[in-house]
């Protein structure tokens, strides 16, 4: 855990879950993040590449 400020913690790092690493287009892996994080859940409902875009924007 890394405390970023009094209201925000960073849990985990160095993963492909940011959408910038790995073979997203051909992966059948669905991380819990896409169901548990509201901004990603909304992208997940719209479609696979909208989810990727949301993952990348949050990571950036």
C-alpha positions as CSV (number, residue, x, y, z in Angstrom):
1,X,0.0,0.0,0.0
2,X,1.2,3.5,-0.9
3,X,-0.6,6.4,0.6
4,X,-0.9,9.1,-2.1
5,X,-2.8,11.6,0.0
6,X,-5.2,11.5,3.1
7,X,-8.0,10.0,1.0
8,X,-6.2,7.9,-1.6
9,X,-4.1,4.7,-1.4
10,X,-2.4,2.9,-4.3
11,X,-2.8,-0.9,-4.2
12,X,-0.6,-2.8,-6.5
13,X,1.8,-1.7,-9.3
14,X,3.8,-3.1,-12.1
15,X,0.9,-4.9,-13.7
16,X,-0.5,-5.2,-17.2
17,X,-3.9,-4.1,-15.8
18,X,-3.1,-0.5,-17.0
19,X,-3.8,-1.6,-20.6
20,X,-0.4,-0.5,-21.8
21,X,1.4,-3.9,-21.6
22,X,0.6,-7.3,-22.9
23,X,-1.7,-8.6,-25.6
24,X,-5.1,-7.2,-24.6
25,X,-6.8,-7.8,-27.9
26,X,-6.2,-11.6,-27.7
27,X,-6.5,-12.1,-23.9
28,X,-9.5,-13.8,-22.4
29,X,-8.5,-12.8,-18.9
30,X,-11.1,-10.5,-17.2
31,X,-9.7,-8.8,-14.1
32,X,-11.9,-8.1,-11.1
33,X,-11.0,-4.4,-11.6
34,X,-13.4,-4.2,-14.6
35,X,-16.2,-5.2,-12.3
36,X,-15.2,-3.6,-9.0
37,X,-14.0,-0.1,-10.2
38,X,-16.9,2.1,-11.2
39,X,-15.1,3.9,-14.0
40,X,-14.0,0.5,-15.5
41,X,-17.4,-1.2,-15.0
42,X,-19.0,1.5,-17.1
43,X,-16.4,0.9,-19.9
44,X,-16.9,-2.8,-19.6
45,X,-20.6,-2.5,-20.3
46,X,-19.9,-0.6,-23.5
47,X,-17.3,-2.9,-24.9
48,X,-13.8,-4.4,-24.8
49,X,-12.0,-1.5,-26.4
50,X,-13.9,1.1,-24.4
51,X,-12.8,-0.8,-21.3
52,X,-9.2,-0.7,-22.6
53,X,-9.5,3.1,-23.2
54,X,-10.8,3.6,-19.6
55,X,-8.0,1.4,-18.1
56,X,-5.4,3.4,-20.0
57,X,-6.9,6.8,-19.0
58,X,-7.0,5.8,-15.3
59,X,-3.5,4.5,-15.4
60,X,-2.2,7.7,-17.1
